[in-house]
Every structure is written in structure tokens, then in C-alpha cells.
Amino acid sequence: MLKYIRHRPKPSAQPVRDANEQLSGYRNCFLNLAVPLLVLSEPGPCRKQPLPGGRNFTEWDRWEVGPLSRSATIAQLTQQVQQRYGLTPSMVCQGSKSVYIPMLPGHRKRLQQTLLTHARVNPGDSYVDLTVMYEPDASICRGDAATDDDIETDIVGPIVRVHLSDE
């Protein structure tokens, strides 16, 4: 029995093309000798979240943007996200801090201000991770019984890593 537990599949010379094939390599086994207990587990696939435009993402995904100069404005960031991923950002946050929310008073002026004035970045950091929300698309439904409220709410996308340059 212990021989089976310690068995690992041989690595394949061919690249894995299907994410479900990859999961079988992460099987786990817990053997408790004090209590006759043997528990086998295998991870399930990560749930895919829909985005406007037919895109999907998982909670493990991270999108890359940049490099942007340290003097780049929030408008340049939103423009680059829109060009690269085809989605219109409607809100930008860093953790619990709001960087740009167009519904709040005074935030429209932030579009022309630099990103680093509103995001916390240490001088030695070469990137900043932001949470970006996107405008909804009528084709996205949240579950079986979607309501009008579900369609009009902003959609949280994956973490966007903005690479910064010193130029």
C-alpha cells in the first residue's frame, strides 16, 4: 500500500495540453497509522468566471500590463488595459484603497493624475498589483436566474499586474 502512495506518474516528454490532465499529477494521500484511516484526494478544476466579450478567467490568473513609466496617468493605464484585453475598466482598486471610481465625486480628475499618487508603491518596487472592475455585458448571466440587478453590476476581473519602468 505504501508503494502505491509514493508512486508518482512519470513526467511526460510532451507538453500537457489539457488542464484536466495536469490535475491528476496532484493527487494526495493521507495515512494515519494511529487510527486505521486512509484518505485519498484529488483537486478539482478551478472555476472559470465569465467576462464581457466571451473571455474567462480563474482566481489563479493574473493579467500583465506595461511597462508603464512611473509618471503614467490612470487614463494611460485604463487605455492600455482596454487595448490589450478589449474590456473597459470601470473601477481600479489596490486592496481596499480606491484608485479610480468614476461614480465618486472628484475621481474624474484622477484620470489625468499619475497612478503612483493614488496607489501605494515602494520606490524599489518594479510593479503594482491592482484589482480592476469592468463594465458589464448583457450576454453575461450570473447563475440560472439572472436579474436586472445582476447584469448592471460591475464585474471583477483577475488581478492586473502593472509593470513600472523608471523612464
Contact map, one row per residue, 1 for C-alpha under 8 A:
11111000000000000000000000000000000000000000000000000000000000000000000000000000000000000000000000000000000000000000000000000000000000000000000000000000000000000000000
11111100000000000000000000000000000000000000000000000000000000000000000000000000000000000000000000000000000000000000000000000000000000000000000000000000000000000000000
11111110000000000000000000000000000000000000000000000000000000000000000000000000000000000000000000000000000000000000000000000000000000000000000000000000000000000000000
11111110000000000000000000000000000000000000000000000000000000000000000000000000000000000000000000000000000000000000000000000000000000000000000000000000000000000000000
11111110000000000000000000001000000000000000000000000000000000000000000000000000000000000000000000000000000000000000000000000000000000000000000000000000000000000000000
01111111000000000000000000000000000000000000000000000000000000000000000000000000000000000000000000000000000000000000000000000000000000000000000000000000000000000000000
00111111100000000000000000000000000000000000000000000000000000000000000000000000000000000000000000000000000000000000000000000000000000000000000000000000000000000000000
00000111110000000000000010000000000000000000000000000000000000000000000000000000000000000000000000000000000000000000000000000000000000000000000000000000000000000000000
00000011111000000000000010000000000000000000000000000000000000000000000000000000000000000000000000000000000000000000000000000000000000000000000000000000000000000000000
00000001111100000000000000000000000000000000000000000000000000000000000000000000000000000000000000000000000000000000000000000000000000000000000000000000000000000000000
00000000111110000000000000000000000000000000000000000000000000000000000000000000000000000000000000000000000000000000000000000000000000000000000000000000000000000000000
00000000011111110000000000000000000000000000000000000000000000000000000000000000000000000000000000000000000000000000000000000000000000000000000000000000000000000000000
00000000001111100000000000000000000000000000000000000000000000000000000000000000000000000000000000000000000000000000000000000000000000000000000000000000000000000000000
00000000000111110000000000000000000000000000000000000000000000000000000000000000000000000000000000000000000000000000000000000000000000000000000000000000000000000000000
00000000000111111000000000000000000000000000000000000000000000000000000000000000000000000000000000000000000000000000000000000000000000000000000000000000000000000000000
00000000000101111110110000000000000000000000000000000000000000000000000000000000000000000000000000000000000000000000000000000000000000000000000000000000000000000000000
00000000000000111110100000000000000000000000000000000000000000000000000000000000000000000000000000000000000000000000000000000000000000000000000000000000000000000000000
00000000000000011111110000000000000000000000000000000000000000000000000000000000000000000000000000000000000000000000000000000000000000000000000000000000000000000000000
00000000000000011111111000000000000000000000100000000000000000000000000000000000000000000000000000000000000000000000000000000000000000000000000000000000000000000000000
00000000000000000111111100000000000000000000100000000000000000000000000000000000000000000000000000000000000000000000000000000000000000000000000000000000000000000000000
00000000000000011111111110000000000000000000000000000000000000000000000000000000000000000000000000000000000000000000000000000000000000000000000000000000000000000000000
00000000000000010111111111000000000000000000000000000000000000000000000000000000000000000000000000000000000000000000000000000000000000000000000000000000000000000000000
00000000000000000011111111100000000000000111100000000000000000000000000000000000000000000000000000000000000000000000000000000000000000000000000000000000000000000000000
00000000000000000001111111100000000000000110000000000000000000000000000000000000000000000000000000000000000000000000000000000000000000000000000000000000000000000000000
00000001100000000000111111100000000000000000000000000000000000000000000000000000000000000000000000000000000000000000000000000000000000000000000000000000000000000000000
00000000000000000000011111110000000000000110000000000000000000000000000000000000000000000000000000000000000000000000000000000000000000000000000000000000000000000000000
00000000000000000000001111111000000000011110000000000000000000000000000000000000000000000000000000000000000000000000000000000000000000000000000000000000000000000000000
00000000000000000000000001111100000000011100000000000000000000000000000000000000000000000000000000000000000000000000000000000000000000000000000000000000000000000000000
00001000000000000000000000111110000001111000000000000000000000000000000000000000000000000000000000000000000000000000000000000000000000000000000000000000000000000000000
00000000000000000000000000011111000011110000000000000000000000000000000000000000000000000000000000000000000000000000000000000000000000000000000000000000000000000000000
00000000000000000000000000001111100011100000000000000000000000000000000000000000000000000000000000000000000000000000000000000000000000000000000000000000000000000000000
00000000000000000000000000000111111111000000000000000000000000000000000000000000000000000000000000000000000000000000000000000000000000000000000000000000000000000000000
00000000000000000000000000000011111110000000000000000000000000000000000000000000000000000000000000000000000000000000000000000000000000000000000000000000000000000000000
00000000000000000000000000000001111100000000000000000000000000000000000000000000000000000000000000000000000000000000000000000000000000000000000000000000000000000000000
00000000000000000000000000000001111110000000000000000000000000000000000000000000000000000000000000000000000000000000000000000000000000000000000000000000000000000000000
00000000000000000000000000000001111111000000000000000000000000000000000000000000000000000000000000000000000000000000000000000000000000000000000000000000000000000000000
00000000000000000000000000000111101111100000000000000000000000000000000000000000000000000000000000000000000000000000000000000000000000000000000000000000000000000000000
00000000000000000000000000001111000111110000000000000000000000000000000000000000000000000000000000000000000000000000000000000000000000000000000000000000000000000000000
00000000000000000000000000001110000011111000000000000000000000000000000000000000000000000000000000000000000000000000000000000000000000000000000000000000000000000000000
00000000000000000000000000111100000001111100000000000000000000000000000000000000000000000000000000000000000000000000000000000000000000000000000000000000000000000000000
00000000000000000000000000111000000000111110000000000000000000000000000000000000000000000000000000000000000000000000000000000000000000000000000000000000000000000000000
00000000000000000000001101110000000000011111000000000000000000000000000000000000000000000000000000000000000000000000000000000000000000000000000000000000000000000000000
00000000000000000000001101100000000000001111100000000000000000000000000000000000000000000000000000000000000000000000000000000000000000000000000000000000000000000000000
00000000000000000000001000000000000000000111110000000000000000000000000000000000000000000000000000000000000000000000000000000000000000000000000000000000000000000000000
00000000000000000011001000000000000000000011111000000000000000000000000000000000000000000000000000000000000000000000000000000000000000000000000000000000000000000000000
00000000000000000000000000000000000000000001111100000000011000000000000000000000000000000000000000000000000000000000000000000000000000000000000000000000000000000000000
00000000000000000000000000000000000000000000111110000000011000000000000000000000000000000000000000000000000000000000000000000000000000000000000000000000000000000000000
00000000000000000000000000000000000000000000011111000001111000000000000000000000000000000000000000000000000000000000000000000000000000000000000000000000000000000000000
00000000000000000000000000000000000000000000001111100001110000000000000000000000000000000000000000000000000000000000000000000000000000000000000000000000000000000000000
00000000000000000000000000000000000000000000000111110111100000000000000000000000000000000000000000000000000000000000000000000000000000000001000000000000000000000000000
00000000000000000000000000000000000000000000000011111111100000000000000000000000000000000000000000000000000000000000000000000000000000011001000000000000001010000000000
00000000000000000000000000000000000000000000000001111110000000000000000000000000000000100000000000000000000000000000000000000000000000111011000000000000000000000000000
00000000000000000000000000000000000000000000000000111110000000000000000000000000000001100000000000000000000000000000000000000000000000001000000000000000000000000000000
00000000000000000000000000000000000000000000000001111111000000000000000000000000000000000000000000000000000000000000000000000000000000000000000000000000000000000000000
00000000000000000000000000000000000000000000000001111111100000000000000000000000000000000000000000000000000000000000000000000000000000000000000000000000000000000000000
00000000000000000000000000000000000000000000000111100111110000000000000000000000000000000000000000000000000000000000000000000000000000000000000000000000000000000000000
00000000000000000000000000000000000000000000000111100011111010000000000000000000000000000000000000000000000000000000000000000000000000000000000000000000000011000000000
00000000000000000000000000000000000000000000011110000001111110000000000000000000000000000000000000000000000000000000000000000000000000000000000000000000000001000000000
00000000000000000000000000000000000000000000011100000000111110000000000000000000000000000000000000000000000000000000000000000000000000000000000000000000000001000000000
00000000000000000000000000000000000000000000000000000000011111000000000000000000000000000000000000000000000000000000000000000000000000000000000000000000000001000000000
00000000000000000000000000000000000000000000000000000000111111100000000000000000000000000000000000000000000000000000000000000000000000000000000000000000000001100000000
00000000000000000000000000000000000000000000000000000000000111110000000000000000000000000000000000000000000000000000000000000000000000000000000000000000000001111000000
00000000000000000000000000000000000000000000000000000000000011111000000000000000000000000000000000000000000000000000000000000000000000000000000000000000000001111000000
00000000000000000000000000000000000000000000000000000000000001111100000000000000000000000000000000000000000000000000000000000000000000000000000000000000000000011110000
00000000000000000000000000000000000000000000000000000000000000111111000000000001100100000000000000000000000000000000000000000000000000000000000000000000000000011110000
00000000000000000000000000000000000000000000000000000000000000011111000000000001000000000000000000000000000000000000000000000000000000000000000000000000000000000111000
00000000000000000000000000000000000000000000000000000000000000001111100000000000000000000000000000000000000000000000000000000000000000000000000000000000000000000111100
00000000000000000000000000000000000000000000000000000000000000001111110100001000000000000000000000000000000000000000000000000000000000000000000000000000000000000111100
00000000000000000000000000000000000000000000000000000000000000000011111100000000000000000000000000000000000000000000000000000000000000000000000000000000000000000001111
00000000000000000000000000000000000000000000000000000000000000000001111100000000000000000000000000000000000000000111000000000000000000000000000000000000000000000001111
00000000000000000000000000000000000000000000000000000000000000000000111110000000000000000000000000000000000000000111000000000000000000000000000000000000000000000000000
00000000000000000000000000000000000000000000000000000000000000000001111111011000000000000000000000000000000000000110000000000000000000000000000000000000000000000000000
00000000000000000000000000000000000000000000000000000000000000000000001111111000000000000000000000000000000000111110000000000000000000000000000000000000000000000000000
00000000000000000000000000000000000000000000000000000000000000000000000111111100000000000000000000010000000001111110000000000000000000000000000000000000000000000000000
00000000000000000000000000000000000000000000000000000000000000000000000011111110000000000000000000000000000000110000000000000000000000000000000000000000000000000000000
00000000000000000000000000000000000000000000000000000000000000000000000111111111000000000000000000000000000000000000000000000000000000000000000000000000000000000000000
00000000000000000000000000000000000000000000000000000000000000000001000111111111100000000000000000000000000000000010000000000000000000000000000000000000000000000000000
00000000000000000000000000000000000000000000000000000000000000000000000001111111110000011000000000000000000000000000000000000000000000000000000000000000000000000000000
00000000000000000000000000000000000000000000000000000000000000000000000000111111111000000000000000000000000000000000000000000000000000000000000000000000000000000000000
00000000000000000000000000000000000000000000000000000000000000001100000000011111111100000000000000000000000000000000000000000000000000000000000000000000000000000000000
00000000000000000000000000000000000000000000000000000000000000001000000000001111111111111000000000000000000000000000000000000000000000000000000000000000000000000000000
00000000000000000000000000000000000000000000000000000000000000000000000000000111111111111000000000000000000000000000000000000000000000000000000000000000000000000000000
00000000000000000000000000000000000000000000000000000000000000000000000000000011111111100000000000000000000000000000000000000000000000000000000000000000000000000000000
00000000000000000000000000000000000000000000000000000000000000001000000000000001111111000000000000000000000000000000000000000000000000000000000000000000000000000000000
00000000000000000000000000000000000000000000000000000000000000000000000000000000111111100000000000000000000000000000000000000000000000000000000000000000000000000000000
00000000000000000000000000000000000000000000000000001000000000000000000000000000111111110000000000000000000000000000000000000000000000000000000000000000000000000000000
00000000000000000000000000000000000000000000000000011000000000000000000000000000111011111000000000000000000000000000000000000000000001100000000000000000000000000000000
00000000000000000000000000000000000000000000000000000000000000000000000000000100110001111100000000000000000000000000000000000000000001100000000000000000000000000000000
00000000000000000000000000000000000000000000000000000000000000000000000000000100110000111111000000000000000000000000000000000000000111100000000000000000000000000000000
00000000000000000000000000000000000000000000000000000000000000000000000000000000000000011111000000001100000000000000000000000000000111100000000000000000010000000000000
00000000000000000000000000000000000000000000000000000000000000000000000000000000000000001111100000111100000000000000000000000000000111000000000000000000000000000000000
00000000000000000000000000000000000000000000000000000000000000000000000000000000000000001111110001111000000000000000000000000000011110000000000000000000000000000000000
00000000000000000000000000000000000000000000000000000000000000000000000000000000000000000011111111110000000000000000000000000000011100000000000000000000000000000000000
00000000000000000000000000000000000000000000000000000000000000000000000000000000000000000001111111100000000000000000001100000000111000000000000000000000000000000000000
00000000000000000000000000000000000000000000000000000000000000000000000000000000000000000000111111000000000000000000000000000000011000000000000000000000000000000000000
00000000000000000000000000000000000000000000000000000000000000000000000000000000000000000000111111000000000000000000000000000000000000000000000000000000000000000000000
00000000000000000000000000000000000000000000000000000000000000000000000000000000000000000000111111100000000000000000001000000000000000000000000000000000000000000000000
00000000000000000000000000000000000000000000000000000000000000000000000000000000000000000001111111111000000000000000000000000000000000000000000000000000000000000000000
00000000000000000000000000000000000000000000000000000000000000000000000000000000000000000011110011111000000000000010011000000000000000000000000000000000000000000000000
00000000000000000000000000000000000000000000000000000000000000000000000001000000000000000011100001111100001101100000000000000000000000000000000000000000000000000000000
00000000000000000000000000000000000000000000000000000000000000000000000000000000000000000111000001111111001100000000000000000000000000000000000000000000000000000000000
00000000000000000000000000000000000000000000000000000000000000000000000000000000000000000110000000011111101100000000000000000000000000000000000000000000000000000000000
00000000000000000000000000000000000000000000000000000000000000000000000000000000000000000000000000001111101000000000000000000000000000000000000000000000000000000000000
00000000000000000000000000000000000000000000000000000000000000000000000000000000000000000000000000001111111000000000000000000000000000000000000000000000000000000000000
00000000000000000000000000000000000000000000000000000000000000000000000000000000000000000000000000000111111100000000000000000000000000000000000000000000000000000000000
00000000000000000000000000000000000000000000000000000000000000000000000000000000000000000000000000000001111111000000000000000000000000000000000000000000000000000000000
00000000000000000000000000000000000000000000000000000000000000000000000000000000000000000000000000011111111111100000000000000000000000000000000000000000000000000000000
00000000000000000000000000000000000000000000000000000000000000000000000000000000000000000000000000011100111111100000000000000000000000000000000000000000000000000000000
00000000000000000000000000000000000000000000000000000000000000000000000000000000000000000000000000000000011111111000000000000000000000000000000000000000000000000000000
00000000000000000000000000000000000000000000000000000000000000000000000001000000000000000000000000010000011111111100000000000000000000000000000000000000000000000000000
00000000000000000000000000000000000000000000000000000000000000000000000011100000000000000000000000010000001111111100000000000000000000000000000000000000000000000000000
00000000000000000000000000000000000000000000000000000000000000000000000011100000000000000000000000000000000011111100000000000000000000000000000000000000000000000000000
00000000000000000000000000000000000000000000000000000000000000000000000011000000000000000000000000000000000011111110100000000000000000000000000000000000000000000000000
00000000000000000000000000000000000000000000000000000000000000000000011111000000000000000000000000000000000001111111110000000000000000000000000000000000000000000000000
00000000000000000000000000000000000000000000000000000000000000000000011111001000000000000000000000100000000000001111111000000000000000000000000000000000000000000000000
00000000000000000000000000000000000000000000000000000000000000000000011000000000000000000000000000000000000000000111111110000000000000000000000000000000000000000000000
00000000000000000000000000000000000000000000000000000000000000000000000000000000000000000000000000000000000000001111111100000000000000000000000000000000000000000000000
00000000000000000000000000000000000000000000000000000000000000000000000000000000000000000000000000100000000000000111111100000000000000000000000000000000000000000000000
00000000000000000000000000000000000000000000000000000000000000000000000000000000000000000000010010100000000000000011111110000000000000000000000000000000000000000000000
00000000000000000000000000000000000000000000000000000000000000000000000000000000000000000000010000000000000000000001111111000000000000000000000000000000000000000000000
00000000000000000000000000000000000000000000000000000000000000000000000000000000000000000000000000000000000000000001001111101011000000000000000000000000000000000000000
00000000000000000000000000000000000000000000000000000000000000000000000000000000000000000000000000000000000000000000000111111000000000000000000000000000000000000000000
00000000000000000000000000000000000000000000000000000000000000000000000000000000000000000000000000000000000000000000000011111000000000000000000000000000000000000000000
00000000000000000000000000000000000000000000000000000000000000000000000000000000000000000000000000000000000000000000000001111100000000000000000000000000000000000000000
00000000000000000000000000000000000000000000000000000000000000000000000000000000000000000000000000000000000000000000000011111111000000000000000000000000000000000000000
00000000000000000000000000000000000000000000000000000000000000000000000000000000000000000000000000000000000000000000000000011111000000000000000000000000000000000011100
00000000000000000000000000000000000000000000000000000000000000000000000000000000000000000000000000000000000000000000000010001111100000000000000000000000000000001111000
00000000000000000000000000000000000000000000000000000000000000000000000000000000000000000000000000000000000000000000000010001111110000000000000000000000000000001111000
00000000000000000000000000000000000000000000000000000000000000000000000000000000000000000000010000000000000000000000000000000011111000000000000000000000000000111100000
00000000000000000000000000000000000000000000000000000000000000000000000000000000000000000001111000000000000000000000000000000001111100000000000000000000000000111100000
00000000000000000000000000000000000000000000000000000000000000000000000000000000000000000001111000000000000000000000000000000000111110000000000000000000000111110000000
00000000000000000000000000000000000000000000000000000000000000000000000000000000000000001111100000000000000000000000000000000000011111000000000000000000000111110000000
00000000000000000000000000000000000000000000000000000000000000000000000000000000000000001111000000000000000000000000000000000000001111100000000000000000011110000000000
00000000000000000000000000000000000000000000000000000000000000000000000000000000000000111110000000000000000000000000000000000000000111110000000000000000011110000000000
00000000000000000000000000000000000000000000000000010000000000000000000000000000000000111100000000000000000000000000000000000000000011111000000000000000111000000000000
00000000000000000000000000000000000000000000000000110000000000000000000000000000000000000000000000000000000000000000000000000000000001111101000000000011111000000000000
00000000000000000000000000000000000000000000000000111000000000000000000000000000000000000000000000000000000000000000000000000000000000111111000000000010000000000000000
00000000000000000000000000000000000000000000000000000000000000000000000000000000000000000000000000000000000000000000000000000000000000011111100000000010000000000000000
00000000000000000000000000000000000000000000000000010000000000000000000000000000000000000000000000000000000000000000000000000000000000001111100000000000000000000000000
00000000000000000000000000000000000000000000000001110000000000000000000000000000000000000000000000000000000000000000000000000000000000011111110000000010000000000000000
00000000000000000000000000000000000000000000000000000000000000000000000000000000000000000000000000000000000000000000000000000000000000000111111111000110000000000000000
00000000000000000000000000000000000000000000000000000000000000000000000000000000000000000000000000000000000000000000000000000000000000000001111111000110000000000000000
00000000000000000000000000000000000000000000000000000000000000000000000000000000000000000000000000000000000000000000000000000000000000000000111111000000000000000000000
00000000000000000000000000000000000000000000000000000000000000000000000000000000000000000000000000000000000000000000000000000000000000000000111111000000000000000000000
00000000000000000000000000000000000000000000000000000000000000000000000000000000000000000000000000000000000000000000000000000000000000000000111111100000000000000000000
00000000000000000000000000000000000000000000000000000000000000000000000000000000000000000000000000000000000000000000000000000000000000000000111111110110000000000000000
00000000000000000000000000000000000000000000000000000000000000000000000000000000000000000000000000000000000000000000000000000000000000000000000011111110000000000000000
00000000000000000000000000000000000000000000000000000000000000000000000000000000000000000000000000000000000000000000000000000000000000000000000001111111000000000000000
00000000000000000000000000000000000000000000000000000000000000000000000000000000000000000000000000000000000000000000000000000000000000000000000000111111100000000000000
00000000000000000000000000000000000000000000000000000000000000000000000000000000000000000000000000000000000000000000000000000000000000000000110001111111100000000000000
00000000000000000000000000000000000000000000000000000000000000000000000000000000000000000000000000000000000000000000000000000000000000011101110001111111100000000000000
00000000000000000000000000000000000000000000000000000000000000000000000000000000000000000000000000000000000000000000000000000000000000010000000000011111110000000000000
00000000000000000000000000000000000000000000000000000000000000000000000000000000000000000000000000000000000000000000000000000000000000110000000000001111111000000000000
00000000000000000000000000000000000000000000000000000000000000000000000000000000000000000100000000000000000000000000000000000000000011110000000000000001111100000000000
00000000000000000000000000000000000000000000000000100000000000000000000000000000000000000000000000000000000000000000000000000000000011110000000000000000111110000000000
00000000000000000000000000000000000000000000000000000000000000000000000000000000000000000000000000000000000000000000000000000000001111000000000000000000011111000000000
00000000000000000000000000000000000000000000000000100000100000000000000000000000000000000000000000000000000000000000000000000000001111000000000000000000001111100000000
00000000000000000000000000000000000000000000000000000000111111100000000000000000000000000000000000000000000000000000000000000000001100000000000000000000000111110000000
00000000000000000000000000000000000000000000000000000000000011100000000000000000000000000000000000000000000000000000000000000000111100000000000000000000000011111000000
00000000000000000000000000000000000000000000000000000000000001111000000000000000000000000000000000000000000000000000000000000000111100000000000000000000000001111100000
00000000000000000000000000000000000000000000000000000000000001111000000000000000000000000000000000000000000000000000000000000011110000000000000000000000000000111110000
00000000000000000000000000000000000000000000000000000000000000011111000000000000000000000000000000000000000000000000000000000011110000000000000000000000000000011111000
00000000000000000000000000000000000000000000000000000000000000011111000000000000000000000000000000000000000000000000000000000111000000000000000000000000000000001111100
00000000000000000000000000000000000000000000000000000000000000000111110000000000000000000000000000000000000000000000000000000111000000000000000000000000000000000111110
00000000000000000000000000000000000000000000000000000000000000000011110000000000000000000000000000000000000000000000000000000100000000000000000000000000000000000011111
00000000000000000000000000000000000000000000000000000000000000000000110000000000000000000000000000000000000000000000000000000000000000000000000000000000000000000001111
00000000000000000000000000000000000000000000000000000000000000000000110000000000000000000000000000000000000000000000000000000000000000000000000000000000000000000000111
